[in-house]
Structures are given as structure tokens and as C-alpha cells.
Amino acid sequence: MTGNGRNDHLINIAAILEELSHEIEQLGARLCSDPAIIGAHIMSLQAIDLIAQKQQGLAELLRAECATTGIAAIGVEELQCRLLADQPSC
């Protein structure tokens, strides 16, 4: 497979991750419309939001021209650290 074919696959994967992140955000928003659900499940709702953020970060990384720059742009520190596991600061 050529480099361009690989890039096309990565762009397609990024698009799917982006779609999934929007779907899970919408699910979280629907659940947050019920105060009883918020009161009983706030930690789970926050976990849903974090999943969406991680998916968006991974999608952006797959689209990035440079992996180092792409990782640095990820807004979820936990995900950055996992991707830079060999870094002592994480």
C-alpha cells in the first residue's frame, strides 16, 4: 500500500472517530436534560464527556502532519501521557 493509501485510511478512521465523538456527546446531552439522571449519574456523565474528548483528540492526531505536534495539541492530558508513555513528566 502506498503512503497515500495509508493516509486515506487514517483520514477515514479519523472521520469515524469524530462521528462517534459527536454521537456520544449527543447521548450525554440527552441524558443531561433529566435532572434526576444528572443527580444519580454525574460521574458517568463526565466519563461520557471524557470518552468523546479522547475520540476527538485521536481523530485530530490521525489527521496531523506531525505526530509530535498532534500529540501536543490533544486537550486531554491523560491521553497525551499515554501516547508519550516514555516521557518522564507523565
N, C-alpha and C positions, 0 to 999 in steps of 0.2 A: 504494500500500500504506500502511496506517495505521501509526502508531508502534507499536501493539500487535502488529501482524503482523510487523514488523521485529524487535521484541523476542522474539517467539515463535521466529523463525528463529535469532536469536542464541543463545537458550537451547538450541535443538535442536543447533546447531553445538557449543556448549559441552559438551553431554552426549556427543556423538560423540567430541570430543577427550578427554574424561575416560575414556570406554570404551577408546579407543586407548591412552591412557597406562597404564591397568591391564593391557591385553594385553601391551604391550611390557615392563612391569615383570615380568609373569609369565614372559615369554620369558627375560628376563635372569636371573631367579631359577632357572629350569630350567637354563640354561647354567652358572650359578654352582655348581650341585650337582656338577659334574665338575671336580676339582682340575686336571686336565690342560688343560681349556679355560680355566680361570682363569689358569693359568701362561702359556699361549700367547697369550691374547687379553684381558688385563686392560684395556688401553686401549679396546678395542672395547666391552667390557662397561660401562666407565664412560661411554662415549658413548651406549650404550643407555639408561642411567640418566638422563643429561642430556636426552635426547630426551623421555623420559617427564615429567621435571620441567618442561620447556618447554611440553609439551602441557597439563599441569595448570595452569601459570601462565596460558596463553592462555585456557583454559576459565574460570578464575576472572575474568579480565579481561572476558570476554564477559558474565559474569553480574553484574559490578559495576554499581552505580548511577552511579558517577562514574569516568570513565576515569583521571583523575589518581590517585585513591585506589587503583584497581585495579592500575595500573602499580606504584605504590609497594609494594603487597602481594606482588608477584611475587618469589619467592625466588631467582631466577636473575639475577644482576647483568648478565650479558651480554645477556639478553633485555630487561631494563629499559633498558639503554643503547641497544639497537636501537630500542626503542619511543620513546625520548626522544632521538633522534639529534641534535636541535638543542641539547641541553644541553651546556655546555662541560665539565662534570665527567666526562662519559663519553668 
